[in-house]
Amino acid sequence: MATETARYELPNLISAAHSALLTDDKDAIDFVDNIDRFLRQFGMKKQLMALNSSDFSDSRESSDKTWLIQQHKQAEQFLSSGDFESAKKASYKILDRLPTTPSYDRCRTLELLGRCEMEIGNVEKAKEHYYEAISIGKALETSKSVKQLLGITYGHLGSLLQGIADFDNAENAYQESIKLSREADNKEGEFKTKTNLGVMNIFRGNFISAEENLLQSLRYCRSVHSPVWEADILHNLGFAYEMTDELDKAEKLDKAEKYYRESLALKVGIGNISGLNGAVITWLQLGSVYHKSGKNKDAEACYRKCLDIFKQSPINYFHYSTTLTLLGEILLQDPHRLTEARKIAEEALVYRQKLDPKRAGIWRVYELLEQVATKQGDTVSAIEYAQAANQAKMDALEWMQSMGN
């Protein structure tokens, strides 16, 4: 009932948000952020665009605070749409206008820059921004809003460290994020970090802890009726069951398929198809479950559906290449489709080479090409691909060691 009332009142709330920005209401930033969060959680894209559409930057009534809020909204909008370079430029524009002395706005902007650099792939730069934001936040007077911002920043730092397999430091960052979020009474922040902690525990092989954190987060997000977030958690539960070794194969794959299907129903229902949290990623994982279950026709159908979506955007090079590789592995099992498998693997290699080879797992594509060439009796190519795979693994290992892992 409360949710439906909020939906009914949205036009009035958005109008009130615009008025608050124009009059430089001291609570405007929190008010707008709360509406923004509600719209994102419910996948209400049209209303979100309406909230972010007004440009007050040239208005005579616009103050520095209003300009700052609008620039932050614009940067966030660029970031969520996948335009990471524009988000980065907008963030630096804010930073250049802010005083160099510690402030909440400077801390917030550095946290935003960290996310921009992370999405672009500049891990070290992102880490630098996060640590600077944390340093500034700790220098500020303790308040609920500062604790909330620090909790968010530690959460993103944890995600970064998890991404480079620095799991111990990632866990420390996640635990600090949970602690600060609790102190700030930020339930959403607390359970979103628990979701990320659950995902990390999947990679660490700790299924019990992963399942516990994810189920806790699922119960909370269902209590606040957030279908976007619920779909994400269901996807991660599917992944946890798919990857665990603590259940027999049939049981874990059945559970994984169940959670992926529940996630897909929500994502398709709210129109969240593309993007890194869209239905396409869940179709990809569902295809993986079908593949492992021996349902190759169903797996191929999922992979081809994903390819049609991924090919529409260059920001999906990695996932497009990964999907091609998975499809190639299915075709490899059919002696009559080896030529098709090789063509697909070669296309996967082209797209994987557009990425940082040390981080892109390119050896897997080389290994697929080696297997296809071997089955085709092309010994010379098979040897070349095997050598390329070994070199790619060595390069990746050196990179991981240089990152301190």
LOROMAR-867360 format. One record per residue (C-alpha): x, y, z; residue number from 1. Coordinates in nm, 2 decimals. Layout:
! LOROMAR-867360
{torgu {X, Y, Z}, NUM}
...
//
This chain:
! LOROMAR-867360
{torgu {0.00, 0.00, 0.00}, 1}
{torgu {0.28, 0.24, 0.09}, 2}
{torgu {0.45, 0.16, -0.24}, 3}
{torgu {0.14, 0.23, -0.44}, 4}
{torgu {0.09, 0.56, -0.26}, 5}
{torgu {0.45, 0.66, -0.34}, 6}
{torgu {0.39, 0.57, -0.71}, 7}
{torgu {0.08, 0.78, -0.72}, 8}
{torgu {0.25, 1.08, -0.56}, 9}
{torgu {0.56, 1.06, -0.78}, 10}
{torgu {0.48, 1.35, -1.01}, 11}
{torgu {0.43, 1.57, -0.70}, 12}
{torgu {0.75, 1.44, -0.54}, 13}
{torgu {0.95, 1.51, -0.85}, 14}
{torgu {0.81, 1.86, -0.88}, 15}
{torgu {0.89, 1.92, -0.51}, 16}
{torgu {1.25, 1.80, -0.58}, 17}
{torgu {1.29, 2.05, -0.86}, 18}
{torgu {1.16, 2.33, -0.63}, 19}
{torgu {1.39, 2.23, -0.36}, 20}
{torgu {1.69, 2.25, -0.60}, 21}
{torgu {1.58, 2.59, -0.72}, 22}
{torgu {1.53, 2.74, -0.37}, 23}
{torgu {1.86, 2.58, -0.24}, 24}
{torgu {1.68, 2.39, 0.03}, 25}
{torgu {1.94, 2.26, 0.28}, 26}
{torgu {1.78, 1.91, 0.27}, 27}
{torgu {1.75, 1.91, -0.11}, 28}
{torgu {2.04, 1.67, -0.17}, 29}
{torgu {1.90, 1.40, 0.06}, 30}
{torgu {1.55, 1.45, -0.07}, 31}
{torgu {1.66, 1.41, -0.43}, 32}
{torgu {1.89, 1.11, -0.35}, 33}
{torgu {1.60, 0.93, -0.17}, 34}
{torgu {1.37, 0.97, -0.47}, 35}
{torgu {1.64, 0.87, -0.71}, 36}
{torgu {1.71, 0.55, -0.50}, 37}
{torgu {1.34, 0.46, -0.50}, 38}
{torgu {1.31, 0.50, -0.88}, 39}
{torgu {1.62, 0.29, -0.94}, 40}
{torgu {1.51, 0.01, -0.70}, 41}
{torgu {1.18, -0.02, -0.89}, 42}
{torgu {1.33, 0.01, -1.23}, 43}
{torgu {1.12, 0.32, -1.31}, 44}
{torgu {1.33, 0.45, -1.59}, 45}
{torgu {1.10, 0.71, -1.74}, 46}
{torgu {1.04, 0.87, -1.40}, 47}
{torgu {1.42, 0.86, -1.33}, 48}
{torgu {1.48, 1.04, -1.65}, 49}
{torgu {1.22, 1.30, -1.55}, 50}
{torgu {1.40, 1.36, -1.22}, 51}
{torgu {1.73, 1.40, -1.39}, 52}
{torgu {1.62, 1.59, -1.70}, 53}
{torgu {1.61, 1.95, -1.57}, 54}
{torgu {1.92, 2.16, -1.62}, 55}
{torgu {1.96, 2.44, -1.37}, 56}
{torgu {2.32, 2.51, -1.45}, 57}
{torgu {2.25, 2.83, -1.64}, 58}
{torgu {1.96, 2.95, -1.43}, 59}
{torgu {1.99, 3.28, -1.26}, 60}
{torgu {1.82, 3.13, -0.96}, 61}
{torgu {2.08, 2.85, -0.95}, 62}
{torgu {2.32, 2.85, -0.66}, 63}
{torgu {2.65, 2.67, -0.63}, 64}
{torgu {2.48, 2.39, -0.43}, 65}
{torgu {2.21, 2.34, -0.69}, 66}
{torgu {2.48, 2.33, -0.96}, 67}
{torgu {2.67, 2.07, -0.76}, 68}
{torgu {2.37, 1.85, -0.71}, 69}
{torgu {2.28, 1.87, -1.08}, 70}
{torgu {2.64, 1.78, -1.18}, 71}
{torgu {2.64, 1.49, -0.95}, 72}
{torgu {2.31, 1.37, -1.09}, 73}
{torgu {2.44, 1.40, -1.45}, 74}
{torgu {2.76, 1.21, -1.37}, 75}
{torgu {2.55, 0.93, -1.20}, 76}
{torgu {2.33, 0.92, -1.51}, 77}
{torgu {2.63, 0.88, -1.74}, 78}
{torgu {2.77, 0.61, -1.51}, 79}
{torgu {2.44, 0.41, -1.50}, 80}
{torgu {2.40, 0.43, -1.88}, 81}
{torgu {2.76, 0.30, -1.94}, 82}
{torgu {2.91, 0.63, -2.06}, 83}
{torgu {3.20, 0.60, -1.82}, 84}
{torgu {3.42, 0.86, -1.99}, 85}
{torgu {3.15, 1.13, -1.98}, 86}
{torgu {3.08, 1.04, -1.61}, 87}
{torgu {3.45, 1.08, -1.54}, 88}
{torgu {3.47, 1.42, -1.71}, 89}
{torgu {3.16, 1.54, -1.52}, 90}
{torgu {3.31, 1.43, -1.19}, 91}
{torgu {3.64, 1.61, -1.26}, 92}
{torgu {3.44, 1.92, -1.35}, 93}
{torgu {3.29, 1.91, -1.00}, 94}
{torgu {3.63, 1.84, -0.83}, 95}
{torgu {3.79, 2.13, -1.01}, 96}
{torgu {3.53, 2.37, -0.88}, 97}
{torgu {3.55, 2.25, -0.52}, 98}
{torgu {3.80, 2.39, -0.26}, 99}
{torgu {4.09, 2.15, -0.19}, 100}
{torgu {4.01, 2.15, 0.19}, 101}
{torgu {3.83, 1.84, 0.33}, 102}
{torgu {3.45, 1.86, 0.27}, 103}
{torgu {3.16, 1.62, 0.24}, 104}
{torgu {3.12, 1.72, -0.13}, 105}
{torgu {3.49, 1.65, -0.21}, 106}
{torgu {3.46, 1.31, -0.04}, 107}
{torgu {3.15, 1.23, -0.23}, 108}
{torgu {3.30, 1.34, -0.56}, 109}
{torgu {3.62, 1.13, -0.51}, 110}
{torgu {3.40, 0.83, -0.43}, 111}
{torgu {3.22, 0.89, -0.76}, 112}
{torgu {3.55, 0.93, -0.95}, 113}
{torgu {3.66, 0.60, -0.80}, 114}
{torgu {3.36, 0.42, -0.95}, 115}
{torgu {3.42, 0.59, -1.29}, 116}
{torgu {3.78, 0.48, -1.30}, 117}
{torgu {3.69, 0.13, -1.19}, 118}
{torgu {3.44, 0.09, -1.47}, 119}
{torgu {3.69, 0.22, -1.72}, 120}
{torgu {3.94, -0.03, -1.59}, 121}
{torgu {4.19, 0.20, -1.42}, 122}
{torgu {4.21, 0.00, -1.10}, 123}
{torgu {4.50, 0.18, -0.94}, 124}
{torgu {4.35, 0.52, -1.00}, 125}
{torgu {4.02, 0.40, -0.87}, 126}
{torgu {4.18, 0.27, -0.55}, 127}
{torgu {4.37, 0.60, -0.51}, 128}
{torgu {4.04, 0.79, -0.53}, 129}
{torgu {3.87, 0.56, -0.28}, 130}
{torgu {4.15, 0.59, -0.02}, 131}
{torgu {4.16, 0.97, -0.06}, 132}
{torgu {3.78, 0.99, -0.01}, 133}
{torgu {3.81, 0.77, 0.30}, 134}
{torgu {4.09, 0.99, 0.43}, 135}
{torgu {3.88, 1.31, 0.38}, 136}
{torgu {3.57, 1.14, 0.53}, 137}
{torgu {3.76, 1.05, 0.85}, 138}
{torgu {3.88, 1.41, 0.88}, 139}
{torgu {3.52, 1.55, 0.88}, 140}
{torgu {3.30, 1.59, 1.18}, 141}
{torgu {3.13, 1.27, 1.26}, 142}
{torgu {2.76, 1.27, 1.15}, 143}
{torgu {2.51, 1.02, 1.01}, 144}
{torgu {2.56, 1.14, 0.65}, 145}
{torgu {2.94, 1.12, 0.68}, 146}
{torgu {2.91, 0.76, 0.82}, 147}
{torgu {2.67, 0.67, 0.54}, 148}
{torgu {2.91, 0.81, 0.27}, 149}
{torgu {3.21, 0.63, 0.42}, 150}
{torgu {3.01, 0.31, 0.44}, 151}
{torgu {2.93, 0.34, 0.07}, 152}
{torgu {3.30, 0.42, -0.01}, 153}
{torgu {3.43, 0.12, 0.18}, 154}
{torgu {3.17, -0.10, 0.00}, 155}
{torgu {3.30, 0.01, -0.34}, 156}
{torgu {3.66, -0.03, -0.23}, 157}
{torgu {3.57, -0.38, -0.12}, 158}
{torgu {3.43, -0.45, -0.47}, 159}
{torgu {3.75, -0.32, -0.63}, 160}
{torgu {3.97, -0.53, -0.41}, 161}
{torgu {3.75, -0.84, -0.47}, 162}
{torgu {3.79, -0.78, -0.84}, 163}
{torgu {4.17, -0.81, -0.82}, 164}
{torgu {4.14, -1.12, -0.59}, 165}
{torgu {4.27, -0.93, -0.28}, 166}
{torgu {4.00, -1.11, -0.07}, 167}
{torgu {4.14, -1.05, 0.28}, 168}
{torgu {4.15, -0.67, 0.23}, 169}
{torgu {3.82, -0.68, 0.05}, 170}
{torgu {3.66, -0.85, 0.35}, 171}
{torgu {3.80, -0.59, 0.58}, 172}
{torgu {3.66, -0.31, 0.36}, 173}
{torgu {3.32, -0.49, 0.35}, 174}
{torgu {3.31, -0.54, 0.72}, 175}
{torgu {3.39, -0.17, 0.78}, 176}
{torgu {3.12, -0.08, 0.53}, 177}
{torgu {2.86, -0.29, 0.72}, 178}
{torgu {2.97, -0.14, 1.05}, 179}
{torgu {2.94, 0.22, 0.93}, 180}
{torgu {2.61, 0.15, 0.75}, 181}
{torgu {2.46, 0.01, 1.07}, 182}
{torgu {2.58, 0.31, 1.27}, 183}
{torgu {2.42, 0.54, 1.01}, 184}
{torgu {2.10, 0.33, 1.01}, 185}
{torgu {2.15, 0.27, 0.64}, 186}
{torgu {1.98, -0.07, 0.61}, 187}
{torgu {2.00, -0.06, 0.23}, 188}
{torgu {2.38, 0.00, 0.24}, 189}
{torgu {2.43, -0.27, 0.50}, 190}
{torgu {2.25, -0.54, 0.30}, 191}
{torgu {2.39, -0.44, -0.03}, 192}
{torgu {2.73, -0.48, 0.11}, 193}
{torgu {2.62, -0.82, 0.26}, 194}
{torgu {2.51, -0.91, -0.10}, 195}
{torgu {2.86, -0.83, -0.23}, 196}
{torgu {3.02, -1.01, 0.06}, 197}
{torgu {2.81, -1.31, -0.02}, 198}
{torgu {2.92, -1.30, -0.39}, 199}
{torgu {3.29, -1.28, -0.28}, 200}
{torgu {3.24, -1.58, -0.05}, 201}
{torgu {3.13, -1.78, -0.36}, 202}
{torgu {3.47, -1.71, -0.52}, 203}
{torgu {3.64, -1.80, -0.19}, 204}
{torgu {3.46, -2.14, -0.19}, 205}
{torgu {3.27, -2.05, 0.13}, 206}
{torgu {2.92, -2.16, 0.02}, 207}
{torgu {2.76, -2.16, 0.37}, 208}
{torgu {2.86, -1.80, 0.43}, 209}
{torgu {2.76, -1.69, 0.08}, 210}
{torgu {2.42, -1.84, 0.11}, 211}
{torgu {2.36, -1.69, 0.46}, 212}
{torgu {2.46, -1.34, 0.35}, 213}
{torgu {2.25, -1.36, 0.03}, 214}
{torgu {1.94, -1.50, 0.20}, 215}
{torgu {1.96, -1.23, 0.47}, 216}
{torgu {1.98, -0.96, 0.19}, 217}
{torgu {1.69, -1.13, 0.00}, 218}
{torgu {1.46, -1.12, 0.31}, 219}
{torgu {1.54, -0.75, 0.36}, 220}
{torgu {1.49, -0.64, 0.00}, 221}
{torgu {1.16, -0.83, -0.02}, 222}
{torgu {1.05, -0.64, 0.30}, 223}
{torgu {1.10, -0.31, 0.12}, 224}
{torgu {0.96, -0.44, -0.21}, 225}
{torgu {1.26, -0.37, -0.44}, 226}
{torgu {1.23, -0.59, -0.75}, 227}
{torgu {1.55, -0.46, -0.91}, 228}
{torgu {1.76, -0.55, -0.61}, 229}
{torgu {1.57, -0.88, -0.55}, 230}
{torgu {1.64, -0.99, -0.91}, 231}
{torgu {2.01, -0.92, -0.85}, 232}
{torgu {2.02, -1.13, -0.53}, 233}
{torgu {1.83, -1.42, -0.69}, 234}
{torgu {2.08, -1.42, -0.97}, 235}
{torgu {2.37, -1.43, -0.72}, 236}
{torgu {2.20, -1.72, -0.53}, 237}
{torgu {2.18, -1.90, -0.86}, 238}
{torgu {2.55, -1.84, -0.91}, 239}
{torgu {2.63, -1.96, -0.55}, 240}
{torgu {2.45, -2.29, -0.62}, 241}
{torgu {2.60, -2.33, -0.96}, 242}
{torgu {2.95, -2.29, -0.83}, 243}
{torgu {2.94, -2.48, -0.50}, 244}
{torgu {3.10, -2.83, -0.45}, 245}
{torgu {2.91, -2.89, -0.13}, 246}
{torgu {2.60, -3.04, -0.30}, 247}
{torgu {2.56, -3.31, -0.56}, 248}
{torgu {2.56, -3.20, -0.92}, 249}
{torgu {2.20, -3.26, -1.00}, 250}
{torgu {2.07, -3.08, -0.68}, 251}
{torgu {2.29, -2.78, -0.71}, 252}
{torgu {2.22, -2.73, -1.08}, 253}
{torgu {1.84, -2.76, -1.02}, 254}
{torgu {1.86, -2.50, -0.75}, 255}
{torgu {2.07, -2.27, -0.97}, 256}
{torgu {1.82, -2.30, -1.25}, 257}
{torgu {1.54, -2.22, -1.02}, 258}
{torgu {1.70, -1.90, -0.89}, 259}
{torgu {1.81, -1.78, -1.23}, 260}
{torgu {1.46, -1.83, -1.36}, 261}
{torgu {1.31, -1.63, -1.07}, 262}
{torgu {1.56, -1.36, -1.14}, 263}
{torgu {1.48, -1.35, -1.51}, 264}
{torgu {1.10, -1.33, -1.44}, 265}
{torgu {1.16, -1.01, -1.24}, 266}
{torgu {1.42, -0.85, -1.48}, 267}
{torgu {1.20, -0.91, -1.79}, 268}
{torgu {0.90, -0.79, -1.60}, 269}
{torgu {1.05, -0.45, -1.53}, 270}
{torgu {1.22, -0.43, -1.87}, 271}
{torgu {1.58, -0.46, -1.74}, 272}
{torgu {1.72, -0.66, -2.03}, 273}
{torgu {2.07, -0.52, -2.13}, 274}
{torgu {2.34, -0.39, -1.90}, 275}
{torgu {2.56, -0.56, -1.65}, 276}
{torgu {2.27, -0.63, -1.42}, 277}
{torgu {2.02, -0.70, -1.69}, 278}
{torgu {1.84, -1.02, -1.79}, 279}
{torgu {2.11, -1.09, -2.05}, 280}
{torgu {2.37, -1.17, -1.78}, 281}
{torgu {2.12, -1.41, -1.62}, 282}
{torgu {2.05, -1.57, -1.95}, 283}
{torgu {2.42, -1.62, -1.99}, 284}
{torgu {2.44, -1.80, -1.65}, 285}
{torgu {2.13, -2.00, -1.72}, 286}
{torgu {2.30, -2.11, -2.04}, 287}
{torgu {2.60, -2.22, -1.84}, 288}
{torgu {2.37, -2.43, -1.61}, 289}
{torgu {2.21, -2.59, -1.91}, 290}
{torgu {2.56, -2.66, -2.06}, 291}
{torgu {2.67, -2.83, -1.73}, 292}
{torgu {2.35, -3.03, -1.72}, 293}
{torgu {2.40, -3.16, -2.07}, 294}
{torgu {2.11, -2.96, -2.22}, 295}
{torgu {2.32, -2.83, -2.51}, 296}
{torgu {2.03, -2.72, -2.72}, 297}
{torgu {1.89, -2.50, -2.44}, 298}
{torgu {2.23, -2.37, -2.36}, 299}
{torgu {2.30, -2.27, -2.73}, 300}
{torgu {1.96, -2.09, -2.74}, 301}
{torgu {2.05, -1.89, -2.43}, 302}
{torgu {2.40, -1.80, -2.56}, 303}
{torgu {2.26, -1.69, -2.90}, 304}
{torgu {2.00, -1.47, -2.73}, 305}
{torgu {2.29, -1.31, -2.53}, 306}
{torgu {2.50, -1.26, -2.84}, 307}
{torgu {2.22, -1.06, -3.01}, 308}
{torgu {2.21, -0.83, -2.70}, 309}
{torgu {2.58, -0.80, -2.63}, 310}
{torgu {2.67, -0.72, -2.99}, 311}
{torgu {2.47, -0.39, -2.97}, 312}
{torgu {2.72, -0.22, -2.74}, 313}
{torgu {3.10, -0.20, -2.75}, 314}
{torgu {3.11, -0.18, -2.36}, 315}
{torgu {3.01, -0.55, -2.37}, 316}
{torgu {3.33, -0.68, -2.55}, 317}
{torgu {3.42, -0.90, -2.26}, 318}
{torgu {3.08, -1.06, -2.22}, 319}
{torgu {3.04, -1.09, -2.59}, 320}
{torgu {3.37, -1.27, -2.62}, 321}
{torgu {3.29, -1.49, -2.32}, 322}
{torgu {2.96, -1.59, -2.47}, 323}
{torgu {3.12, -1.68, -2.80}, 324}
{torgu {3.38, -1.89, -2.62}, 325}
{torgu {3.10, -2.08, -2.43}, 326}
{torgu {2.91, -2.14, -2.75}, 327}
{torgu {3.23, -2.26, -2.92}, 328}
{torgu {3.28, -2.51, -2.64}, 329}
{torgu {2.94, -2.66, -2.71}, 330}
{torgu {3.00, -2.67, -3.08}, 331}
{torgu {3.34, -2.84, -3.02}, 332}
{torgu {3.15, -3.15, -2.90}, 333}
{torgu {2.98, -3.20, -3.24}, 334}
{torgu {3.23, -3.33, -3.51}, 335}
{torgu {3.01, -3.18, -3.78}, 336}
{torgu {3.03, -2.83, -3.64}, 337}
{torgu {3.41, -2.79, -3.59}, 338}
{torgu {3.44, -2.53, -3.87}, 339}
{torgu {3.16, -2.32, -3.71}, 340}
{torgu {3.33, -2.36, -3.37}, 341}
{torgu {3.66, -2.24, -3.51}, 342}
{torgu {3.50, -1.94, -3.67}, 343}
{torgu {3.32, -1.85, -3.35}, 344}
{torgu {3.64, -1.89, -3.14}, 345}
{torgu {3.84, -1.67, -3.38}, 346}
{torgu {3.57, -1.40, -3.35}, 347}
{torgu {3.59, -1.44, -2.97}, 348}
{torgu {3.97, -1.38, -2.99}, 349}
{torgu {3.93, -1.06, -3.19}, 350}
{torgu {3.70, -0.91, -2.92}, 351}
{torgu {3.91, -1.04, -2.63}, 352}
{torgu {4.22, -0.87, -2.78}, 353}
{torgu {4.04, -0.54, -2.76}, 354}
{torgu {4.07, -0.57, -2.38}, 355}
{torgu {4.36, -0.58, -2.14}, 356}
{torgu {4.50, -0.93, -2.22}, 357}
{torgu {4.64, -0.97, -1.87}, 358}
{torgu {4.29, -0.93, -1.71}, 359}
{torgu {4.07, -1.07, -1.98}, 360}
{torgu {4.14, -1.44, -1.94}, 361}
{torgu {4.24, -1.46, -2.31}, 362}
{torgu {4.41, -1.80, -2.26}, 363}
{torgu {4.07, -1.96, -2.24}, 364}
{torgu {4.00, -1.86, -2.60}, 365}
{torgu {4.34, -1.98, -2.71}, 366}
{torgu {4.28, -2.32, -2.54}, 367}
{torgu {3.95, -2.35, -2.73}, 368}
{torgu {4.12, -2.27, -3.06}, 369}
{torgu {4.39, -2.53, -2.97}, 370}
{torgu {4.12, -2.80, -2.91}, 371}
{torgu {3.94, -2.72, -3.23}, 372}
{torgu {4.26, -2.72, -3.43}, 373}
{torgu {4.36, -3.06, -3.27}, 374}
{torgu {4.02, -3.22, -3.37}, 375}
{torgu {4.06, -3.08, -3.72}, 376}
{torgu {4.41, -3.23, -3.75}, 377}
{torgu {4.57, -2.89, -3.78}, 378}
{torgu {4.88, -2.97, -3.56}, 379}
{torgu {5.08, -2.66, -3.65}, 380}
{torgu {4.80, -2.42, -3.54}, 381}
{torgu {4.72, -2.63, -3.23}, 382}
{torgu {5.08, -2.59, -3.11}, 383}
{torgu {5.08, -2.22, -3.18}, 384}
{torgu {4.76, -2.17, -2.99}, 385}
{torgu {4.89, -2.38, -2.70}, 386}
{torgu {5.20, -2.17, -2.67}, 387}
{torgu {4.99, -1.85, -2.69}, 388}
{torgu {4.77, -1.98, -2.41}, 389}
{torgu {5.07, -2.06, -2.19}, 390}
{torgu {5.22, -1.72, -2.25}, 391}
{torgu {4.88, -1.55, -2.17}, 392}
{torgu {4.86, -1.74, -1.84}, 393}
{torgu {5.22, -1.63, -1.75}, 394}
{torgu {5.14, -1.27, -1.83}, 395}
{torgu {4.82, -1.28, -1.61}, 396}
{torgu {5.01, -1.44, -1.32}, 397}
{torgu {5.28, -1.17, -1.34}, 398}
{torgu {5.01, -0.90, -1.34}, 399}
{torgu {4.84, -1.06, -1.03}, 400}
{torgu {5.17, -1.08, -0.85}, 401}
{torgu {5.24, -0.71, -0.93}, 402}
{torgu {4.90, -0.63, -0.77}, 403}
{torgu {5.01, -0.79, -0.45}, 404}
{torgu {4.81, -1.11, -0.49}, 405}
//
